[in-house]
Amino acid sequence: MHAARPHSSRPIRSVLKDVRQLHRVEHVGESEWTPLIAIVGLFLFLLSVELLTFGIVEGAFRLLASAA
């Protein structure tokens, strides 16, 4: 039998490295892609806030509905 290998985090590190590079490009502002990077970043931020809010409201609704 083979010993279990720990899960590799290389793909995650690669994605994080790319995101950090995009963040640097956006802050420097010298790229033609800067507005698109900023808009996509804002969209992803607002989407995450919306999903969090939806989850809280849906959870509270289900909790209160089951109590009635």
PyMOL Python script that loads the backbone (N, CA, C, O; Angstrom):
from pymol import cmd

cmd.read_pdbstr("""\
ATOM      1  N   MET A   1       0.842  -1.184   0.000  1.00  0.00           N
ATOM      2  CA  MET A   1       0.000   0.000   0.000  1.00  0.00           C
ATOM      3  C   MET A   1       0.884   1.243   0.000  1.00  0.00           C
ATOM      4  O   MET A   1       1.991   1.254   0.537  1.00  0.00           O
ATOM      5  N   HIS A   2       0.359   2.267  -0.611  1.00  0.00           N
ATOM      6  CA  HIS A   2       1.076   3.535  -0.663  1.00  0.00           C
ATOM      7  C   HIS A   2       0.662   4.401   0.518  1.00  0.00           C
ATOM      8  O   HIS A   2      -0.486   4.387   0.964  1.00  0.00           O
ATOM      9  N   ALA A   3       1.623   5.139   0.995  1.00  0.00           N
ATOM     10  CA  ALA A   3       1.322   6.070   2.078  1.00  0.00           C
ATOM     11  C   ALA A   3       0.515   7.241   1.508  1.00  0.00           C
ATOM     12  O   ALA A   3       0.741   7.666   0.375  1.00  0.00           O
ATOM     13  N   ALA A   4      -0.404   7.743   2.284  1.00  0.00           N
ATOM     14  CA  ALA A   4      -1.226   8.867   1.832  1.00  0.00           C
ATOM     15  C   ALA A   4      -0.371  10.117   1.717  1.00  0.00           C
ATOM     16  O   ALA A   4       0.351  10.491   2.641  1.00  0.00           O
ATOM     17  N   ARG A   5      -0.475  10.751   0.555  1.00  0.00           N
ATOM     18  CA  ARG A   5       0.275  11.990   0.343  1.00  0.00           C
ATOM     19  C   ARG A   5      -0.583  13.170   0.761  1.00  0.00           C
ATOM     20  O   ARG A   5      -1.797  13.163   0.555  1.00  0.00           O
ATOM     21  N   PRO A   6       0.039  14.182   1.345  1.00  0.00           N
ATOM     22  CA  PRO A   6      -0.752  15.366   1.709  1.00  0.00           C
ATOM     23  C   PRO A   6      -1.270  16.055   0.446  1.00  0.00           C
ATOM     24  O   PRO A   6      -0.640  16.005  -0.611  1.00  0.00           O
ATOM     25  N   HIS A   7      -2.413  16.688   0.580  1.00  0.00           N
ATOM     26  CA  HIS A   7      -3.043  17.378  -0.547  1.00  0.00           C
ATOM     27  C   HIS A   7      -2.148  18.524  -1.004  1.00  0.00           C
ATOM     28  O   HIS A   7      -1.686  19.326  -0.192  1.00  0.00           O
ATOM     29  N   SER A   8      -1.917  18.590  -2.281  1.00  0.00           N
ATOM     30  CA  SER A   8      -1.072  19.636  -2.840  1.00  0.00           C
ATOM     31  C   SER A   8      -1.853  20.943  -2.950  1.00  0.00           C
ATOM     32  O   SER A   8      -2.997  20.947  -3.404  1.00  0.00           O
ATOM     33  N   SER A   9      -1.245  22.041  -2.539  1.00  0.00           N
ATOM     34  CA  SER A   9      -1.902  23.347  -2.616  1.00  0.00           C
ATOM     35  C   SER A   9      -1.304  24.199  -3.728  1.00  0.00           C
ATOM     36  O   SER A   9      -1.475  25.418  -3.729  1.00  0.00           O
ATOM     37  N   ARG A  10      -0.616  23.585  -4.660  1.00  0.00           N
ATOM     38  CA  ARG A  10      -0.010  24.354  -5.749  1.00  0.00           C
ATOM     39  C   ARG A  10      -1.030  25.075  -6.616  1.00  0.00           C
ATOM     40  O   ARG A  10      -0.813  26.244  -6.935  1.00  0.00           O
ATOM     41  N   PRO A  11      -2.133  24.446  -7.015  1.00  0.00           N
ATOM     42  CA  PRO A  11      -3.108  25.199  -7.824  1.00  0.00           C
ATOM     43  C   PRO A  11      -3.663  26.411  -7.086  1.00  0.00           C
ATOM     44  O   PRO A  11      -3.865  27.467  -7.686  1.00  0.00           O
ATOM     45  N   ILE A  12      -3.907  26.266  -5.801  1.00  0.00           N
ATOM     46  CA  ILE A  12      -4.422  27.385  -5.005  1.00  0.00           C
ATOM     47  C   ILE A  12      -3.380  28.483  -4.924  1.00  0.00           C
ATOM     48  O   ILE A  12      -3.711  29.660  -5.072  1.00  0.00           O
ATOM     49  N   ARG A  13      -2.141  28.123  -4.694  1.00  0.00           N
ATOM     50  CA  ARG A  13      -1.072  29.126  -4.636  1.00  0.00           C
ATOM     51  C   ARG A  13      -0.912  29.828  -5.966  1.00  0.00           C
ATOM     52  O   ARG A  13      -0.656  31.031  -6.007  1.00  0.00           O
ATOM     53  N   SER A  14      -1.058  29.096  -7.047  1.00  0.00           N
ATOM     54  CA  SER A  14      -0.939  29.687  -8.376  1.00  0.00           C
ATOM     55  C   SER A  14      -2.047  30.711  -8.613  1.00  0.00           C
ATOM     56  O   SER A  14      -1.794  31.790  -9.148  1.00  0.00           O
ATOM     57  N   VAL A  15      -3.265  30.376  -8.217  1.00  0.00           N
ATOM     58  CA  VAL A  15      -4.376  31.306  -8.383  1.00  0.00           C
ATOM     59  C   VAL A  15      -4.160  32.541  -7.519  1.00  0.00           C
ATOM     60  O   VAL A  15      -4.390  33.663  -7.971  1.00  0.00           O
ATOM     61  N   LEU A  16      -3.723  32.342  -6.284  1.00  0.00           N
ATOM     62  CA  LEU A  16      -3.474  33.483  -5.403  1.00  0.00           C
ATOM     63  C   LEU A  16      -2.374  34.379  -5.952  1.00  0.00           C
ATOM     64  O   LEU A  16      -2.454  35.603  -5.847  1.00  0.00           O
ATOM     65  N   LYS A  17      -1.358  33.777  -6.532  1.00  0.00           N
ATOM     66  CA  LYS A  17      -0.272  34.556  -7.134  1.00  0.00           C
ATOM     67  C   LYS A  17      -0.799  35.400  -8.292  1.00  0.00           C
ATOM     68  O   LYS A  17      -0.429  36.565  -8.431  1.00  0.00           O
ATOM     69  N   ASP A  18      -1.666  34.810  -9.127  1.00  0.00           N
ATOM     70  CA  ASP A  18      -2.251  35.543 -10.244  1.00  0.00           C
ATOM     71  C   ASP A  18      -3.142  36.685  -9.761  1.00  0.00           C
ATOM     72  O   ASP A  18      -3.124  37.775 -10.334  1.00  0.00           O
ATOM     73  N   VAL A  19      -3.915  36.440  -8.718  1.00  0.00           N
ATOM     74  CA  VAL A  19      -4.792  37.483  -8.174  1.00  0.00           C
ATOM     75  C   VAL A  19      -3.967  38.625  -7.612  1.00  0.00           C
ATOM     76  O   VAL A  19      -4.301  39.792  -7.818  1.00  0.00           O
ATOM     77  N   ARG A  20      -2.907  38.306  -6.914  1.00  0.00           N
ATOM     78  CA  ARG A  20      -2.036  39.361  -6.374  1.00  0.00           C
ATOM     79  C   ARG A  20      -1.406  40.182  -7.495  1.00  0.00           C
ATOM     80  O   ARG A  20      -1.275  41.400  -7.379  1.00  0.00           O
ATOM     81  N   GLN A  21      -1.016  39.511  -8.585  1.00  0.00           N
ATOM     82  CA  GLN A  21      -0.442  40.223  -9.724  1.00  0.00           C
ATOM     83  C   GLN A  21      -1.477  41.159 -10.353  1.00  0.00           C
ATOM     84  O   GLN A  21      -1.150  42.294 -10.699  1.00  0.00           O
ATOM     85  N   LEU A  22      -2.716  40.698 -10.503  1.00  0.00           N
ATOM     86  CA  LEU A  22      -3.774  41.557 -11.034  1.00  0.00           C
ATOM     87  C   LEU A  22      -4.022  42.754 -10.120  1.00  0.00           C
ATOM     88  O   LEU A  22      -4.276  43.861 -10.593  1.00  0.00           O
ATOM     89  N   HIS A  23      -3.948  42.529  -8.820  1.00  0.00           N
ATOM     90  CA  HIS A  23      -4.132  43.616  -7.852  1.00  0.00           C
ATOM     91  C   HIS A  23      -3.034  44.671  -8.022  1.00  0.00           C
ATOM     92  O   HIS A  23      -3.305  45.871  -7.980  1.00  0.00           O
ATOM     93  N   ARG A  24      -1.792  44.210  -8.215  1.00  0.00           N
ATOM     94  CA  ARG A  24      -0.679  45.148  -8.433  1.00  0.00           C
ATOM     95  C   ARG A  24      -0.870  45.930  -9.732  1.00  0.00           C
ATOM     96  O   ARG A  24      -0.646  47.140  -9.772  1.00  0.00           O
ATOM     97  N   VAL A  25      -1.278  45.243 -10.780  1.00  0.00           N
ATOM     98  CA  VAL A  25      -1.501  45.905 -12.068  1.00  0.00           C
ATOM     99  C   VAL A  25      -2.592  46.960 -11.935  1.00  0.00           C
ATOM    100  O   VAL A  25      -2.473  48.054 -12.486  1.00  0.00           O
ATOM    101  N   GLU A  26      -3.641  46.638 -11.214  1.00  0.00           N
ATOM    102  CA  GLU A  26      -4.733  47.590 -11.030  1.00  0.00           C
ATOM    103  C   GLU A  26      -4.269  48.826 -10.278  1.00  0.00           C
ATOM    104  O   GLU A  26      -4.608  49.948 -10.656  1.00  0.00           O
ATOM    105  N   HIS A  27      -3.496  48.631  -9.215  1.00  0.00           N
ATOM    106  CA  HIS A  27      -3.061  49.765  -8.401  1.00  0.00           C
ATOM    107  C   HIS A  27      -2.053  50.651  -9.114  1.00  0.00           C
ATOM    108  O   HIS A  27      -2.030  51.861  -8.888  1.00  0.00           O
ATOM    109  N   VAL A  28      -1.227  50.077  -9.960  1.00  0.00           N
ATOM    110  CA  VAL A  28      -0.284  50.893 -10.716  1.00  0.00           C
ATOM    111  C   VAL A  28      -1.044  51.732 -11.735  1.00  0.00           C
ATOM    112  O   VAL A  28      -0.727  52.904 -11.939  1.00  0.00           O
ATOM    113  N   GLY A  29      -2.046  51.136 -12.376  1.00  0.00           N
ATOM    114  CA  GLY A  29      -2.914  51.878 -13.277  1.00  0.00           C
ATOM    115  C   GLY A  29      -2.331  52.153 -14.643  1.00  0.00           C
ATOM    116  O   GLY A  29      -2.870  52.983 -15.375  1.00  0.00           O
ATOM    117  N   GLU A  30      -1.267  51.498 -15.012  1.00  0.00           N
ATOM    118  CA  GLU A  30      -0.624  51.759 -16.296  1.00  0.00           C
ATOM    119  C   GLU A  30      -1.085  50.807 -17.395  1.00  0.00           C
ATOM    120  O   GLU A  30      -0.698  50.975 -18.551  1.00  0.00           O
ATOM    121  N   SER A  31      -1.888  49.831 -17.065  1.00  0.00           N
ATOM    122  CA  SER A  31      -2.330  48.838 -18.039  1.00  0.00           C
ATOM    123  C   SER A  31      -3.645  49.271 -18.677  1.00  0.00           C
ATOM    124  O   SER A  31      -4.447  49.971 -18.058  1.00  0.00           O
ATOM    125  N   GLU A  32      -3.854  48.851 -19.910  1.00  0.00           N
ATOM    126  CA  GLU A  32      -5.135  49.117 -20.565  1.00  0.00           C
ATOM    127  C   GLU A  32      -6.254  48.279 -19.954  1.00  0.00           C
ATOM    128  O   GLU A  32      -7.431  48.559 -20.178  1.00  0.00           O
ATOM    129  N   TRP A  33      -5.893  47.251 -19.184  1.00  0.00           N
ATOM    130  CA  TRP A  33      -6.855  46.354 -18.549  1.00  0.00           C
ATOM    131  C   TRP A  33      -7.295  46.842 -17.169  1.00  0.00           C
ATOM    132  O   TRP A  33      -8.156  46.222 -16.545  1.00  0.00           O
ATOM    133  N   THR A  34      -6.718  47.942 -16.684  1.00  0.00           N
ATOM    134  CA  THR A  34      -7.011  48.412 -15.328  1.00  0.00           C
ATOM    135  C   THR A  34      -8.512  48.630 -15.080  1.00  0.00           C
ATOM    136  O   THR A  34      -9.013  48.170 -14.054  1.00  0.00           O
ATOM    137  N   PRO A  35      -9.244  49.301 -15.958  1.00  0.00           N
ATOM    138  CA  PRO A  35     -10.681  49.482 -15.676  1.00  0.00           C
ATOM    139  C   PRO A  35     -11.442  48.161 -15.614  1.00  0.00           C
ATOM    140  O   PRO A  35     -12.315  47.990 -14.763  1.00  0.00           O
ATOM    141  N   LEU A  36     -11.123  47.240 -16.495  1.00  0.00           N
ATOM    142  CA  LEU A  36     -11.800  45.950 -16.484  1.00  0.00           C
ATOM    143  C   LEU A  36     -11.482  45.175 -15.204  1.00  0.00           C
ATOM    144  O   LEU A  36     -12.371  44.564 -14.610  1.00  0.00           O
ATOM    145  N   ILE A  37     -10.227  45.200 -14.781  1.00  0.00           N
ATOM    146  CA  ILE A  37      -9.842  44.517 -13.546  1.00  0.00           C
ATOM    147  C   ILE A  37     -10.596  45.107 -12.358  1.00  0.00           C
ATOM    148  O   ILE A  37     -11.074  44.370 -11.495  1.00  0.00           O
ATOM    149  N   ALA A  38     -10.704  46.435 -12.312  1.00  0.00           N
ATOM    150  CA  ALA A  38     -11.407  47.094 -11.208  1.00  0.00           C
ATOM    151  C   ALA A  38     -12.894  46.751 -11.222  1.00  0.00           C
ATOM    152  O   ALA A  38     -13.479  46.505 -10.167  1.00  0.00           O
ATOM    153  N   ILE A  39     -13.508  46.732 -12.392  1.00  0.00           N
ATOM    154  CA  ILE A  39     -14.943  46.434 -12.491  1.00  0.00           C
ATOM    155  C   ILE A  39     -15.215  44.984 -12.083  1.00  0.00           C
ATOM    156  O   ILE A  39     -16.165  44.717 -11.347  1.00  0.00           O
ATOM    157  N   VAL A  40     -14.398  44.061 -12.552  1.00  0.00           N
ATOM    158  CA  VAL A  40     -14.586  42.650 -12.198  1.00  0.00           C
ATOM    159  C   VAL A  40     -14.369  42.447 -10.698  1.00  0.00           C
ATOM    160  O   VAL A  40     -15.109  41.698 -10.059  1.00  0.00           O
ATOM    161  N   GLY A  41     -13.365  43.106 -10.141  1.00  0.00           N
ATOM    162  CA  GLY A  41     -13.127  43.012  -8.702  1.00  0.00           C
ATOM    163  C   GLY A  41     -14.297  43.545  -7.893  1.00  0.00           C
ATOM    164  O   GLY A  41     -14.693  42.943  -6.895  1.00  0.00           O
ATOM    165  N   LEU A  42     -14.848  44.669  -8.319  1.00  0.00           N
ATOM    166  CA  LEU A  42     -16.011  45.240  -7.644  1.00  0.00           C
ATOM    167  C   LEU A  42     -17.215  44.310  -7.758  1.00  0.00           C
ATOM    168  O   LEU A  42     -17.939  44.106  -6.783  1.00  0.00           O
ATOM    169  N   PHE A  43     -17.427  43.747  -8.941  1.00  0.00           N
ATOM    170  CA  PHE A  43     -18.536  42.816  -9.145  1.00  0.00           C
ATOM    171  C   PHE A  43     -18.402  41.597  -8.236  1.00  0.00           C
ATOM    172  O   PHE A  43     -19.378  41.176  -7.614  1.00  0.00           O
ATOM    173  N   LEU A  44     -17.201  41.029  -8.156  1.00  0.00           N
ATOM    174  CA  LEU A  44     -16.999  39.853  -7.302  1.00  0.00           C
ATOM    175  C   LEU A  44     -17.201  40.189  -5.831  1.00  0.00           C
ATOM    176  O   LEU A  44     -17.755  39.385  -5.081  1.00  0.00           O
ATOM    177  N   PHE A  45     -16.760  41.366  -5.417  1.00  0.00           N
ATOM    178  CA  PHE A  45     -16.964  41.789  -4.031  1.00  0.00           C
ATOM    179  C   PHE A  45     -18.452  41.930  -3.721  1.00  0.00           C
ATOM    180  O   PHE A  45     -18.933  41.421  -2.709  1.00  0.00           O
ATOM    181  N   LEU A  46     -19.180  42.625  -4.602  1.00  0.00           N
ATOM    182  CA  LEU A  46     -20.615  42.819  -4.370  1.00  0.00           C
ATOM    183  C   LEU A  46     -21.376  41.496  -4.428  1.00  0.00           C
ATOM    184  O   LEU A  46     -22.335  41.299  -3.682  1.00  0.00           O
ATOM    185  N   LEU A  47     -20.957  40.598  -5.305  1.00  0.00           N
ATOM    186  CA  LEU A  47     -21.591  39.279  -5.371  1.00  0.00           C
ATOM    187  C   LEU A  47     -21.391  38.507  -4.073  1.00  0.00           C
ATOM    188  O   LEU A  47     -22.317  37.854  -3.592  1.00  0.00           O
ATOM    189  N   SER A  48     -20.198  38.576  -3.506  1.00  0.00           N
ATOM    190  CA  SER A  48     -19.955  37.857  -2.250  1.00  0.00           C
ATOM    191  C   SER A  48     -20.773  38.456  -1.107  1.00  0.00           C
ATOM    192  O   SER A  48     -21.280  37.721  -0.260  1.00  0.00           O
ATOM    193  N   VAL A  49     -20.905  39.781  -1.078  1.00  0.00           N
ATOM    194  CA  VAL A  49     -21.735  40.417  -0.051  1.00  0.00           C
ATOM    195  C   VAL A  49     -23.193  40.006  -0.231  1.00  0.00           C
ATOM    196  O   VAL A  49     -23.881  39.720   0.749  1.00  0.00           O
ATOM    197  N   GLU A  50     -23.668  39.975  -1.473  1.00  0.00           N
ATOM    198  CA  GLU A  50     -25.047  39.576  -1.742  1.00  0.00           C
ATOM    199  C   GLU A  50     -25.305  38.130  -1.338  1.00  0.00           C
ATOM    200  O   GLU A  50     -26.349  37.828  -0.758  1.00  0.00           O
ATOM    201  N   LEU A  51     -24.378  37.244  -1.634  1.00  0.00           N
ATOM    202  CA  LEU A  51     -24.549  35.833  -1.254  1.00  0.00           C
ATOM    203  C   LEU A  51     -24.545  35.667   0.264  1.00  0.00           C
ATOM    204  O   LEU A  51     -25.315  34.873   0.803  1.00  0.00           O
ATOM    205  N   LEU A  52     -23.693  36.403   0.945  1.00  0.00           N
ATOM    206  CA  LEU A  52     -23.669  36.348   2.403  1.00  0.00           C
ATOM    207  C   LEU A  52     -24.987  36.858   2.981  1.00  0.00           C
ATOM    208  O   LEU A  52     -25.554  36.239   3.882  1.00  0.00           O
ATOM    209  N   THR A  53     -25.471  37.980   2.466  1.00  0.00           N
ATOM    210  CA  THR A  53     -26.733  38.539   2.937  1.00  0.00           C
ATOM    211  C   THR A  53     -27.888  37.581   2.658  1.00  0.00           C
ATOM    212  O   THR A  53     -28.741  37.366   3.520  1.00  0.00           O
ATOM    213  N   PHE A  54     -27.916  37.012   1.463  1.00  0.00           N
ATOM    214  CA  PHE A  54     -28.969  36.057   1.123  1.00  0.00           C
ATOM    215  C   PHE A  54     -28.933  34.857   2.067  1.00  0.00           C
ATOM    216  O   PHE A  54     -29.979  34.397   2.527  1.00  0.00           O
ATOM    217  N   GLY A  55     -27.739  34.350   2.355  1.00  0.00           N
ATOM    218  CA  GLY A  55     -27.622  33.208   3.257  1.00  0.00           C
ATOM    219  C   GLY A  55     -28.119  33.521   4.657  1.00  0.00           C
ATOM    220  O   GLY A  55     -28.793  32.697   5.275  1.00  0.00           O
ATOM    221  N   ILE A  56     -27.798  34.688   5.154  1.00  0.00           N
ATOM    222  CA  ILE A  56     -28.250  35.076   6.493  1.00  0.00           C
ATOM    223  C   ILE A  56     -29.768  35.225   6.527  1.00  0.00           C
ATOM    224  O   ILE A  56     -30.426  34.724   7.439  1.00  0.00           O
ATOM    225  N   VAL A  57     -30.319  35.914   5.534  1.00  0.00           N
ATOM    226  CA  VAL A  57     -31.773  36.120   5.500  1.00  0.00           C
ATOM    227  C   VAL A  57     -32.503  34.796   5.313  1.00  0.00           C
ATOM    228  O   VAL A  57     -33.500  34.541   5.990  1.00  0.00           O
ATOM    229  N   GLU A  58     -32.024  33.956   4.410  1.00  0.00           N
ATOM    230  CA  GLU A  58     -32.665  32.664   4.175  1.00  0.00           C
ATOM    231  C   GLU A  58     -32.590  31.784   5.426  1.00  0.00           C
ATOM    232  O   GLU A  58     -33.561  31.110   5.771  1.00  0.00           O
ATOM    233  N   GLY A  59     -31.456  31.789   6.092  1.00  0.00           N
ATOM    234  CA  GLY A  59     -31.320  31.012   7.319  1.00  0.00           C
ATOM    235  C   GLY A  59     -32.241  31.508   8.415  1.00  0.00           C
ATOM    236  O   GLY A  59     -32.864  30.712   9.117  1.00  0.00           O
ATOM    237  N   ALA A  60     -32.329  32.825   8.563  1.00  0.00           N
ATOM    238  CA  ALA A  60     -33.227  33.389   9.576  1.00  0.00           C
ATOM    239  C   ALA A  60     -34.680  33.075   9.240  1.00  0.00           C
ATOM    240  O   ALA A  60     -35.467  32.757  10.131  1.00  0.00           O
ATOM    241  N   PHE A  61     -35.037  33.161   7.968  1.00  0.00           N
ATOM    242  CA  PHE A  61     -36.410  32.847   7.559  1.00  0.00           C
ATOM    243  C   PHE A  61     -36.758  31.402   7.872  1.00  0.00           C
ATOM    244  O   PHE A  61     -37.824  31.124   8.420  1.00  0.00           O
ATOM    245  N   ARG A  62     -35.874  30.488   7.533  1.00  0.00           N
ATOM    246  CA  ARG A  62     -36.142  29.063   7.787  1.00  0.00           C
ATOM    247  C   ARG A  62     -36.204  28.784   9.297  1.00  0.00           C
ATOM    248  O   ARG A  62     -37.025  27.985   9.749  1.00  0.00           O
ATOM    249  N   LEU A  63     -35.349  29.433  10.059  1.00  0.00           N
ATOM    250  CA  LEU A  63     -35.352  29.241  11.511  1.00  0.00           C
ATOM    251  C   LEU A  63     -36.667  29.750  12.105  1.00  0.00           C
ATOM    252  O   LEU A  63     -37.281  29.074  12.930  1.00  0.00           O
ATOM    253  N   LEU A  64     -37.093  30.928  11.690  1.00  0.00           N
ATOM    254  CA  LEU A  64     -38.331  31.477  12.220  1.00  0.00           C
ATOM    255  C   LEU A  64     -39.554  30.721  11.702  1.00  0.00           C
ATOM    256  O   LEU A  64     -40.539  30.584  12.427  1.00  0.00           O
ATOM    257  N   ALA A  65     -39.512  30.233  10.475  1.00  0.00           N
ATOM    258  CA  ALA A  65     -40.639  29.489   9.918  1.00  0.00           C
ATOM    259  C   ALA A  65     -40.804  28.144  10.613  1.00  0.00           C
ATOM    260  O   ALA A  65     -41.926  27.673  10.795  1.00  0.00           O
ATOM    261  N   SER A  66     -39.709  27.534  10.997  1.00  0.00           N
ATOM    262  CA  SER A  66     -39.807  26.235  11.682  1.00  0.00           C
ATOM    263  C   SER A  66     -40.264  26.380  13.126  1.00  0.00           C
ATOM    264  O   SER A  66     -40.751  25.413  13.712  1.00  0.00           O
ATOM    265  N   ALA A  67     -40.119  27.561  13.711  1.00  0.00           N
ATOM    266  CA  ALA A  67     -40.537  27.801  15.078  1.00  0.00           C
ATOM    267  C   ALA A  67     -42.040  28.055  15.170  1.00  0.00           C
ATOM    268  O   ALA A  67     -42.630  27.919  16.242  1.00  0.00           O
ATOM    269  N   ALA A  68     -42.647  28.418  14.070  1.00  0.00           N
ATOM    270  CA  ALA A  68     -44.086  28.785  14.102  1.00  0.00           C
ATOM    271  C   ALA A  68     -44.984  27.603  14.057  1.00  0.00           C
ATOM    272  O   ALA A  68     -46.205  27.754  14.077  1.00  0.00           O
TER     273      ALA A  68
END
""", "prot")
cmd.dss("prot")
cmd.show_as("cartoon", "prot")
cmd.util.cbc("prot")
cmd.orient("prot")
